[in-house]
Amino acid sequence: MPGIDRGEVWLTDLGSVAKIRPCLVLSIRPEPQDRVLVTLVPHTTSVRGSRFEVAVPKSFLKSGAFDAQGLVTVAPARLIRKLGHLQATELALVEEAVKRWLGLTT
């Protein structure tokens, strides 16, 4: 899966219902024995003010937030083009929201 790294934001085809939208790559690169899949956090412009939404202002994103409740795993072929990447501190904010959603916080 060359060229797809954790912390990158890709325009992604999530299917007819979920549309094409920016998504943050959350997963690491798979090893040869692993399934070749990518886990993503979708970006939405329909913000609800949920504790699981993380707004990260970037020039390549419309106003909105990454939605930790919308986690999705897809084949890399669904990723259309790289839009940019998040800094480590920005990625950490999204990771915290995902941990809250999955009950992984202490």
C-alpha positions as CSV (number, residue, x, y, z in Angstrom):
1,M,0.0,0.0,0.0
2,P,2.6,2.5,-1.0
3,G,1.8,6.2,-0.8
4,I,-0.9,6.0,1.9
5,D,0.2,7.0,5.4
6,R,-1.4,7.5,8.8
7,G,-2.3,11.2,9.3
8,E,-3.0,11.9,5.6
9,V,-6.3,13.2,4.4
10,W,-7.6,11.7,1.1
11,L,-10.6,12.4,-1.0
12,T,-12.4,9.0,-0.7
13,D,-15.4,7.3,-2.4
14,L,-17.5,6.1,0.5
15,G,-20.3,4.8,-1.7
16,S,-23.5,6.3,-3.0
17,V,-25.0,7.0,0.4
18,A,-22.0,8.4,2.1
19,K,-20.7,10.3,-1.0
20,I,-17.2,11.3,-1.9
21,R,-15.6,13.1,1.0
22,P,-12.3,13.9,2.7
23,C,-11.2,11.2,5.1
24,L,-8.3,11.0,7.6
25,V,-6.2,7.8,7.4
26,L,-6.1,6.4,10.9
27,S,-4.6,2.9,10.3
28,I,-1.0,2.0,9.8
29,R,0.4,0.4,6.7
30,P,-0.4,-3.4,6.5
31,E,2.3,-6.0,6.5
32,P,2.4,-8.6,3.6
33,Q,0.4,-11.1,5.6
34,D,-2.4,-8.5,6.5
35,R,-5.4,-7.6,4.6
36,V,-4.8,-4.5,2.5
37,L,-7.4,-2.2,4.0
38,V,-7.4,1.4,5.3
39,T,-9.4,2.7,8.3
40,L,-10.6,6.2,8.0
41,V,-12.3,9.0,9.9
42,P,-14.6,10.9,7.5
43,H,-14.8,14.7,7.5
44,T,-18.2,16.3,7.5
45,T,-19.5,19.8,6.9
46,S,-22.8,18.9,8.8
47,V,-21.4,19.5,12.2
48,R,-23.7,18.7,15.2
49,G,-21.5,19.8,18.1
50,S,-20.9,16.2,19.2
51,R,-18.1,15.4,21.6
52,F,-16.9,13.0,18.9
53,E,-16.4,15.7,16.2
54,V,-13.0,17.3,15.9
55,A,-12.6,20.5,13.9
56,V,-9.2,20.9,12.3
57,P,-8.9,24.0,10.1
58,K,-6.9,23.2,7.0
59,S,-6.7,25.1,3.7
60,F,-7.6,21.9,1.8
61,L,-10.8,21.3,3.9
62,K,-14.1,23.1,4.0
63,S,-15.3,24.2,7.4
64,G,-16.4,21.1,9.3
65,A,-15.0,18.3,11.5
66,F,-13.7,14.8,11.5
67,D,-16.5,12.5,12.8
68,A,-15.1,9.8,15.1
69,Q,-18.5,8.0,15.1
70,G,-18.2,7.5,11.3
71,L,-15.2,5.2,11.3
72,V,-15.0,3.2,8.1
73,T,-12.6,0.6,6.6
74,V,-12.2,0.4,2.8
75,A,-9.9,-0.9,0.1
76,P,-7.2,1.5,-0.9
77,A,-8.7,1.7,-4.4
78,R,-11.5,3.9,-2.8
79,L,-9.0,6.6,-2.1
80,I,-9.1,9.0,-5.0
81,R,-6.4,11.6,-4.3
82,K,-4.3,12.9,-1.4
83,L,-5.5,16.3,-0.1
84,G,-2.9,16.9,2.6
85,H,-1.9,15.7,6.1
86,L,-2.5,16.6,9.7
87,Q,0.3,17.6,12.1
88,A,1.0,15.2,15.0
89,T,-0.9,17.4,17.5
90,E,-3.9,17.6,15.2
91,L,-3.9,13.8,14.6
92,A,-3.8,13.4,18.4
93,L,-7.0,15.3,18.8
94,V,-8.8,13.0,16.4
95,E,-7.3,10.0,18.1
96,E,-8.7,11.2,21.4
97,A,-12.2,11.5,20.0
98,V,-11.9,8.0,18.5
99,K,-10.8,6.6,21.9
100,R,-13.8,8.3,23.6
101,W,-16.2,6.8,21.0
102,L,-14.7,3.3,21.4
103,G,-14.5,3.6,25.2
104,L,-10.7,3.2,25.2
105,T,-10.1,6.1,27.6
106,T,-9.4,5.6,31.3
